[in-house]
Amino acid sequence: MNKQTFEPGTLLFRVKTGQPAIVIALQETPKKTYGTLDTKRLMYRIFEDGRYSWKHDMQVHAEYKLKSESKK
């Protein structure tokens, strides 16, 4: 599984609302990524709307994207 990881300082946008968020920190968890033997899952500390929260990598990939797409 070749999943993209976001580094601290990466600007993300929420898929549903387009609201910006920034990755503040990255932490490895003891759980292994599904289908791998050595890759660990990640937790991201996200700053959005004046609040900080920790989110699992799968949740971040589902709720956020790297750049907003222009609407025609």
C-alpha positions as CSV (number, residue, x, y, z in Angstrom):
1,M,0.0,0.0,0.0
2,N,1.6,3.3,-1.1
3,K,-0.3,5.9,0.8
4,Q,0.9,9.6,0.8
5,T,2.0,11.0,4.1
6,F,1.7,14.7,4.9
7,E,4.6,16.4,6.6
8,P,4.2,19.0,9.3
9,G,3.5,22.4,7.7
10,T,1.4,20.9,4.9
11,L,-1.7,22.9,4.0
12,L,-4.8,20.8,3.6
13,F,-8.4,21.6,2.6
14,R,-11.5,19.9,3.9
15,V,-13.3,18.0,1.1
16,K,-16.8,19.0,2.0
17,T,-16.4,22.7,3.0
18,G,-13.0,23.7,1.4
19,Q,-11.9,25.1,4.8
20,P,-8.1,25.2,5.3
21,A,-6.3,23.1,7.9
22,I,-2.6,22.7,8.6
23,V,-0.7,19.6,9.8
24,I,1.2,20.5,13.0
25,A,2.7,17.2,14.0
26,L,3.0,13.6,13.0
27,Q,3.1,10.6,15.3
28,E,3.5,6.9,14.7
29,T,1.1,4.5,16.4
30,P,1.8,0.9,17.5
31,K,-0.8,-0.4,15.0
32,K,0.4,-1.7,11.7
33,T,-1.0,-0.6,8.4
34,Y,-3.5,-3.1,6.9
35,G,-1.7,-5.5,4.6
36,T,1.8,-4.7,5.7
37,L,4.3,-6.2,8.2
38,D,6.4,-3.3,9.0
39,T,4.6,0.0,8.2
40,K,2.9,1.7,11.2
41,R,-0.2,3.8,11.1
42,L,0.1,7.5,11.7
43,M,-1.7,10.1,13.7
44,Y,-1.8,13.7,12.5
45,R,-2.2,16.8,14.8
46,I,-4.4,19.1,12.7
47,F,-5.0,22.8,13.3
48,E,-8.4,23.8,11.9
49,D,-10.9,26.6,12.8
50,G,-8.8,27.7,15.8
51,R,-8.7,24.2,17.3
52,Y,-6.1,21.4,17.5
53,S,-7.1,17.7,17.2
54,W,-5.4,14.3,16.6
55,K,-6.7,12.3,13.7
56,H,-5.8,8.9,12.2
57,D,-4.2,8.8,8.8
58,M,-7.2,7.1,7.2
59,Q,-9.5,9.8,8.6
60,V,-7.2,12.6,7.3
61,H,-7.1,11.0,3.8
62,A,-10.9,10.7,3.7
63,E,-11.7,14.2,5.0
64,Y,-8.9,16.4,3.5
65,K,-7.2,17.0,0.2
66,L,-4.0,18.8,-0.7
67,K,-5.4,21.7,-2.8
68,S,-8.8,23.0,-3.6
69,E,-10.0,22.3,-7.1
70,S,-11.3,25.2,-9.0
71,K,-15.0,25.1,-9.8
72,K,-16.2,26.1,-13.3
